[in-house]
Amino acid sequence: MPKKKVKATKLSVGLPFDLGHLDFEPDETQQRAAWELYVELTTRIAVQSLGADEGLMREALSSLYDIFGATREILREAGPAVAQGPNSFGPVAIEVLNKGLRPFMTKWHPLLMVHEAKRPSDVSARDHERAWEHAAEFRKALAKVQEQMLIYAEALGQIAGVIEE
Protein backbone atom coordinates (compact mmCIF):
# COMPACT_ATOMS: atom_id res chain seq x y z
CA MET A 1 0.00 0.00 0.00
CA PRO A 2 1.58 3.35 -1.01
CA LYS A 3 2.30 5.92 1.66
CA LYS A 4 -0.20 8.73 1.88
CA LYS A 5 1.42 12.10 1.24
CA VAL A 6 1.02 14.48 4.12
CA LYS A 7 -0.12 17.91 3.05
CA ALA A 8 1.94 20.57 4.79
CA THR A 9 0.07 23.63 5.95
CA LYS A 10 1.25 26.81 7.57
CA LEU A 11 0.89 26.66 11.31
CA SER A 12 1.17 29.12 14.15
CA VAL A 13 1.35 27.22 17.42
CA GLY A 14 1.70 28.57 20.92
CA LEU A 15 4.69 27.27 22.84
CA PRO A 16 5.07 26.58 26.55
CA PHE A 17 7.47 28.08 29.09
CA ASP A 18 7.24 31.59 27.57
CA LEU A 19 8.93 30.41 24.37
CA GLY A 20 6.48 32.37 22.22
CA HIS A 21 4.97 31.03 19.01
CA LEU A 22 6.22 28.83 16.23
CA ASP A 23 5.19 29.89 12.74
CA PHE A 24 6.20 27.38 10.11
CA GLU A 25 5.12 24.84 7.56
CA PRO A 26 5.93 21.36 8.86
CA ASP A 27 7.07 18.73 6.42
CA GLU A 28 6.45 15.01 6.71
CA THR A 29 9.64 14.44 8.75
CA GLN A 30 8.67 17.09 11.28
CA GLN A 31 5.10 15.81 11.45
CA ARG A 32 6.32 12.28 12.14
CA ALA A 33 8.75 13.44 14.85
CA ALA A 34 6.04 15.61 16.41
CA TRP A 35 3.68 12.61 16.43
CA GLU A 36 6.26 10.41 18.17
CA LEU A 37 6.90 13.00 20.85
CA TYR A 38 3.16 13.71 21.18
CA VAL A 39 2.62 10.02 21.98
CA GLU A 40 5.44 10.10 24.55
CA LEU A 41 4.02 13.14 26.32
CA THR A 42 0.35 12.22 26.30
CA THR A 43 1.02 8.82 27.81
CA ARG A 44 3.06 10.16 30.72
CA ILE A 45 2.50 12.09 33.91
CA ALA A 46 3.88 15.10 32.00
CA VAL A 47 0.34 16.04 30.95
CA GLN A 48 -1.80 13.94 33.28
CA SER A 49 -2.91 15.61 36.49
CA LEU A 50 -1.72 14.06 39.71
CA GLY A 51 -4.06 14.51 42.65
CA ALA A 52 -2.75 15.28 46.14
CA ASP A 53 -3.18 11.65 47.22
CA GLU A 54 -2.19 10.04 43.92
CA GLY A 55 1.06 8.60 42.71
CA LEU A 56 4.60 9.08 43.91
CA MET A 57 6.64 12.19 43.37
CA ARG A 58 9.66 10.05 42.47
CA GLU A 59 7.67 8.35 39.70
CA ALA A 60 6.58 11.74 38.36
CA LEU A 61 10.19 12.96 38.28
CA SER A 62 11.34 9.75 36.61
CA SER A 63 8.65 10.04 33.96
CA LEU A 64 9.62 13.64 33.23
CA TYR A 65 13.28 12.67 33.09
CA ASP A 66 12.48 9.98 30.53
CA ILE A 67 11.17 12.70 28.21
CA PHE A 68 14.77 13.88 27.77
CA GLY A 69 15.86 10.50 26.44
CA ALA A 70 12.79 10.09 24.27
CA THR A 71 13.24 13.56 22.76
CA ARG A 72 16.92 12.93 22.04
CA GLU A 73 16.13 9.62 20.36
CA ILE A 74 13.31 11.07 18.26
CA LEU A 75 15.47 14.00 17.13
CA ARG A 76 18.44 11.75 16.31
CA GLU A 77 16.26 9.40 14.27
CA ALA A 78 14.56 12.28 12.45
CA GLY A 79 17.91 13.80 11.55
CA PRO A 80 18.85 17.36 10.68
CA ALA A 81 15.72 17.88 8.60
CA VAL A 82 13.85 18.74 11.81
CA ALA A 83 16.36 21.45 12.74
CA GLN A 84 16.42 23.69 9.70
CA GLY A 85 16.44 27.05 11.45
CA PRO A 86 14.97 28.28 14.73
CA ASN A 87 11.41 28.01 13.38
CA SER A 88 11.49 24.26 13.11
CA PHE A 89 10.54 21.40 15.37
CA GLY A 90 14.02 20.34 16.57
CA PRO A 91 15.20 23.59 18.17
CA VAL A 92 11.82 24.02 19.86
CA ALA A 93 11.98 20.51 21.33
CA ILE A 94 15.45 21.25 22.71
CA GLU A 95 14.32 24.59 24.15
CA VAL A 96 11.39 22.93 25.92
CA LEU A 97 13.83 20.52 27.57
CA ASN A 98 16.45 23.09 28.50
CA LYS A 99 14.29 26.07 29.45
CA GLY A 100 11.18 24.27 30.61
CA LEU A 101 11.83 20.86 32.12
CA ARG A 102 15.49 21.19 33.15
CA PRO A 103 14.97 23.98 35.74
CA PHE A 104 12.18 21.99 37.39
CA MET A 105 14.23 18.80 37.39
CA THR A 106 17.44 20.40 38.68
CA LYS A 107 15.56 21.94 41.59
CA TRP A 108 13.37 19.04 42.67
CA HIS A 109 15.38 15.92 41.88
CA PRO A 110 18.19 16.60 44.39
CA LEU A 111 15.78 17.85 47.07
CA LEU A 112 13.69 14.70 46.82
CA MET A 113 16.81 12.52 46.81
CA VAL A 114 17.95 14.04 50.11
CA HIS A 115 14.54 13.37 51.64
CA GLU A 116 14.41 9.81 50.27
CA ALA A 117 17.80 9.04 51.82
CA LYS A 118 16.30 9.77 55.25
CA ARG A 119 13.47 7.23 54.92
CA PRO A 120 13.36 4.80 57.85
CA SER A 121 13.15 1.16 56.78
CA ASP A 122 9.77 0.71 58.48
CA VAL A 123 8.11 3.56 56.54
CA SER A 124 6.79 3.09 53.00
CA ALA A 125 8.08 5.31 50.19
CA ARG A 126 4.56 6.67 49.76
CA ASP A 127 4.16 7.61 53.42
CA HIS A 128 7.65 9.07 53.56
CA GLU A 129 7.00 11.24 50.50
CA ARG A 130 3.72 12.47 51.91
CA ALA A 131 5.48 13.51 55.12
CA TRP A 132 8.04 15.59 53.19
CA GLU A 133 7.92 19.24 54.19
CA HIS A 134 8.16 20.25 50.52
CA ALA A 135 5.50 17.83 49.22
CA ALA A 136 2.78 20.44 48.69
CA GLU A 137 5.24 22.87 47.08
CA PHE A 138 6.53 20.13 44.79
CA ARG A 139 3.03 19.13 43.69
CA LYS A 140 2.13 22.77 43.02
CA ALA A 141 5.28 23.21 40.90
CA LEU A 142 4.58 19.91 39.13
CA ALA A 143 1.06 21.07 38.26
CA LYS A 144 2.51 24.23 36.67
CA VAL A 145 4.97 22.18 34.62
CA GLN A 146 2.14 19.88 33.57
CA GLU A 147 0.10 22.87 32.38
CA GLN A 148 3.01 23.97 30.22
CA MET A 149 3.66 20.45 28.93
CA LEU A 150 -0.01 20.23 27.95
CA ILE A 151 0.46 23.36 25.83
CA TYR A 152 3.48 21.64 24.27
CA ALA A 153 1.59 18.40 23.66
CA GLU A 154 -1.21 20.35 21.94
CA ALA A 155 1.35 22.13 19.75
CA LEU A 156 2.90 18.77 18.86
CA GLY A 157 -0.54 17.42 18.02
CA GLN A 158 -1.12 20.37 15.70
CA ILE A 159 2.27 19.89 14.02
CA ALA A 160 1.55 16.17 13.63
CA GLY A 161 -1.84 16.98 12.13
CA VAL A 162 -3.88 15.12 14.75
CA ILE A 163 -5.26 18.21 16.53
CA GLU A 164 -6.96 21.08 14.73
CA GLU A 165 -5.86 24.66 15.43
SVG drawing of the C-alpha trace seen along z (x, -y; Angstrom):
<svg xmlns="http://www.w3.org/2000/svg" viewBox="-9 -35 30 37">
<polyline fill="none" stroke="black" stroke-width="0.4" points="0.0,0.0 1.6,-3.3 2.3,-5.9 -0.2,-8.7 1.4,-12.1 1.0,-14.5 -0.1,-17.9 1.9,-20.6 0.1,-23.6 1.3,-26.8 0.9,-26.7 1.2,-29.1 1.4,-27.2 1.7,-28.6 4.7,-27.3 5.1,-26.6 7.5,-28.1 7.2,-31.6 8.9,-30.4 6.5,-32.4 5.0,-31.0 6.2,-28.8 5.2,-29.9 6.2,-27.4 5.1,-24.8 5.9,-21.4 7.1,-18.7 6.5,-15.0 9.6,-14.4 8.7,-17.1 5.1,-15.8 6.3,-12.3 8.8,-13.4 6.0,-15.6 3.7,-12.6 6.3,-10.4 6.9,-13.0 3.2,-13.7 2.6,-10.0 5.4,-10.1 4.0,-13.1 0.4,-12.2 1.0,-8.8 3.1,-10.2 2.5,-12.1 3.9,-15.1 0.3,-16.0 -1.8,-13.9 -2.9,-15.6 -1.7,-14.1 -4.1,-14.5 -2.7,-15.3 -3.2,-11.6 -2.2,-10.0 1.1,-8.6 4.6,-9.1 6.6,-12.2 9.7,-10.1 7.7,-8.4 6.6,-11.7 10.2,-13.0 11.3,-9.7 8.6,-10.0 9.6,-13.6 13.3,-12.7 12.5,-10.0 11.2,-12.7 14.8,-13.9 15.9,-10.5 12.8,-10.1 13.2,-13.6 16.9,-12.9 16.1,-9.6 13.3,-11.1 15.5,-14.0 18.4,-11.7 16.3,-9.4 14.6,-12.3 17.9,-13.8 18.8,-17.4 15.7,-17.9 13.9,-18.7 16.4,-21.4 16.4,-23.7 16.4,-27.0 15.0,-28.3 11.4,-28.0 11.5,-24.3 10.5,-21.4 14.0,-20.3 15.2,-23.6 11.8,-24.0 12.0,-20.5 15.5,-21.3 14.3,-24.6 11.4,-22.9 13.8,-20.5 16.5,-23.1 14.3,-26.1 11.2,-24.3 11.8,-20.9 15.5,-21.2 15.0,-24.0 12.2,-22.0 14.2,-18.8 17.4,-20.4 15.6,-21.9 13.4,-19.0 15.4,-15.9 18.2,-16.6 15.8,-17.8 13.7,-14.7 16.8,-12.5 17.9,-14.0 14.5,-13.4 14.4,-9.8 17.8,-9.0 16.3,-9.8 13.5,-7.2 13.4,-4.8 13.1,-1.2 9.8,-0.7 8.1,-3.6 6.8,-3.1 8.1,-5.3 4.6,-6.7 4.2,-7.6 7.6,-9.1 7.0,-11.2 3.7,-12.5 5.5,-13.5 8.0,-15.6 7.9,-19.2 8.2,-20.3 5.5,-17.8 2.8,-20.4 5.2,-22.9 6.5,-20.1 3.0,-19.1 2.1,-22.8 5.3,-23.2 4.6,-19.9 1.1,-21.1 2.5,-24.2 5.0,-22.2 2.1,-19.9 0.1,-22.9 3.0,-24.0 3.7,-20.5 0.0,-20.2 0.5,-23.4 3.5,-21.6 1.6,-18.4 -1.2,-20.3 1.4,-22.1 2.9,-18.8 -0.5,-17.4 -1.1,-20.4 2.3,-19.9 1.5,-16.2 -1.8,-17.0 -3.9,-15.1 -5.3,-18.2 -7.0,-21.1 -5.9,-24.7"/>
</svg>
